[in-house]
Amino acid sequence: MGRSPPATFNLMLIGQSGRLQYEALLLVASLRAKSPQFAGQVFVCEPQPGPLWPDDPSMHPHIRTAL
């Protein structure tokens, strides 16, 4: 029997200011470097500023651009 084609799946991750934005960037960079045939989509969810956040949770613009 032949090999089945790899399953296509999507990734969703959180990117917000602080450590998570850098972890999101590392994940996406690693995925691109080690799995160039990845056919799914990567969705980066970013919380928006609001009354429930003591500080702005938005990612830095340079990280958002890199993603």
C-alpha positions as CSV (number, residue, x, y, z in Angstrom):
1,M,0.0,0.0,0.0
2,G,1.1,3.6,-0.7
3,R,1.5,6.2,1.9
4,S,-1.5,8.4,2.7
5,P,-1.0,12.1,2.2
6,P,-0.4,14.0,5.4
7,A,-3.5,15.4,7.1
8,T,-4.0,19.1,6.7
9,F,-4.8,20.9,9.9
10,N,-4.8,24.5,11.1
11,L,-3.1,25.9,14.2
12,M,-4.5,28.6,16.5
13,L,-2.3,30.3,19.0
14,I,-2.3,33.3,21.3
15,G,0.0,36.2,20.7
16,Q,-0.1,39.0,23.3
17,S,2.4,41.3,24.8
18,G,5.2,39.8,26.9
19,R,6.5,36.3,26.6
20,L,3.6,34.8,24.5
21,Q,4.3,37.1,21.5
22,Y,7.9,35.7,21.3
23,E,6.7,32.1,21.8
24,A,4.2,32.6,18.9
25,L,7.0,34.0,16.7
26,L,9.3,31.0,17.6
27,L,6.6,28.5,16.9
28,V,5.8,30.0,13.5
29,A,9.5,30.3,12.6
30,S,10.1,26.7,13.6
31,L,7.1,25.5,11.7
32,R,8.4,27.3,8.5
33,A,11.9,26.0,9.0
34,K,11.2,22.4,9.9
35,S,7.9,21.8,8.0
36,P,8.0,23.7,4.8
37,Q,5.3,21.5,3.3
38,F,2.8,22.5,6.0
39,A,-0.4,23.1,4.1
40,G,-2.6,24.4,7.0
41,Q,-3.2,27.9,8.2
42,V,-1.8,29.5,11.3
43,F,-4.2,31.8,13.2
44,V,-2.7,34.1,15.8
45,C,-5.3,35.4,18.2
46,E,-4.5,38.7,19.9
47,P,-6.4,40.1,22.8
48,Q,-7.5,43.7,22.5
49,P,-7.2,46.4,25.1
50,G,-10.2,46.8,27.3
51,P,-11.4,47.4,30.9
52,L,-10.5,43.8,31.9
53,W,-6.8,44.3,31.1
54,P,-4.7,46.3,33.5
55,D,-2.2,46.9,30.7
56,D,-2.4,46.8,26.9
57,P,-2.2,43.1,25.8
58,S,-1.4,43.9,22.2
59,M,1.7,42.5,20.6
60,H,4.5,44.8,19.6
61,P,4.1,46.0,16.0
62,H,7.4,44.5,14.9
63,I,6.4,41.1,16.2
64,R,3.0,41.3,14.5
65,T,4.7,42.2,11.2
66,A,7.1,39.3,11.5
67,L,4.2,36.9,12.1
